[in-house]
Amino acid sequence: MEPAVFRVKSSIVLVPTLVTNKSGKIIHGLKPENFIVLVDGKEQPFHLSESPDSEKISIIVAVQVGGSAYLLFEDSRKNQWEFDSTFVNLTNQFRNTYLISFQPPDTAPGFHNIQIRLRNAPKNAIVRFRSGYRKYPD
């Protein structure tokens, strides 16, 4: 049986964006006017989702239980703490991410660079985002 292939044509690019200060503390309360979105160096109109503070999230965790998976859980107390810590960090990062979306301005196939900049934002803010998206030929 051949594997299923799922092809999608999307006219929206999603860019999860994390904004922190130098010490890694999340910067909350930014509005659309605080962001500048550039694609291949050209400013683009965009949509910013609601404040990340108000977004609800769901996370699914899959755990392997067969084969050699038991080796990973030999010291269950230590691993439970590591799992809990990782899960909390993961949920905090998702919960505090601004979601920027835009329609791709260029339909040419290839890689397109994304830059997210801030204006009128706290000094020393650090913005983390994906570096671009790839458009495949039709």
N, C-alpha and C positions, 0 to 999 in steps of 0.2 A: 504494500500500500504506500503510495506517495504521500509525503507530508503535505499538510494543508498550507496553502499560501494565501495570505491576506494582504491585499494591496489597497492602499488608501490614497486618495488625492486630498490634500489639505490646503486650504487657503488661509490658515491661521498658524502662526508660529508662537509657541508658548516659551517664555523665558522665566523660570523661577529665579528670583533675585534676592540675595541675602545682603543686608546692610548692617555692618557692625562698626564699633569704634576700634581703636588700636588694641585694646585689651580683650576684644572678642565679644563685648556686650552688645546685644541686639539693639538697634536704633528703631524705635517704634514711631508711629504717627506721621510717616511721610505720605504726601499726597501726590497726585499725578503731576502737579506743577513742579515737584521736586526732582522729577526724572527727565532725562533726555535719552531717547533711543536712536542710535545710529546703526544703519545697515550699509555696509560697504562705504562708510564715511558720510552717508547722507542722513539727515534727520528725518525720522518717520513718525507719523501719528500712531498712537498706541492706546491700549486700554489697560488700566491698572485695576486688579481685583480689589474687593473690599479690604479694609485694614486686616493685616495678618492676625491681629489679636482676636478678631471676631470669627475667623474661619474655623470650621469644624473639620477634623481630619479622621480618616480611618486608615489603619495600617494592618496589613495581613502579614503574619510571620509564618514561614514554612520551616519545619524542623525535620531533618533527615533522621529516621529512627532505625533504618536497616543497615546491613553491612558493617562497616567499621565506625559508624557514628558513635557507638558507645565509648570509643576512645576519647572523644572530645568531651565527654561528660563524666569522666572518672572521678574527678574532684568536684562533685556537684555543687558544694557550697561556694567554692571560688568561682566556678563558671556561672552560677546563678547570679552572683554579684556582678560579674562582667556583663552578662546578658542584660540584667536590669539597667545597669549604667548605660550600656550602648543603646538600649531601647529608649530610655529617657532622653539621651542626647539626640537621637534620631527624631523623636516626636517633637522636641523643642525646635529643631532646625526646620522641620516641615511647617510647624505652626507659625513660625516667625518669618516665613518666606513671602515676599511680595511676588505676585504672579502678574507678569507683564505679557500682553498678547498684542500681536499686530498682523496685518496682512502683508505677505512678502511683496516688496515693491518691484522686484526683478524676477521675471520668469525664466531667465537664462539658467540652464543646468550648471551645476558646480557648487562649490562651497561659498557661502556668503558670511562675511564677518559681522558680528554683533558687538556693539559697545553700549554699555549703560553708564551714563554719567549722572551726577547729581548737581542741582543748582539750589542755592539757598538752603543748604542742608548743614548739619553740624560739621564743624571743622574736623579734619582727620578721619572722616567717615571712609570706610572701606566697603566697596561694592563687589560682590561675588556673583557671577552669572556665567552661563554657557558662552563659549566663544563664537558660536555661529550655527548655521544649519546648512544642510546639503539639499539641493534641489536636483532630483533625478530626471533624466529625459523622459518624456511621455512615451 
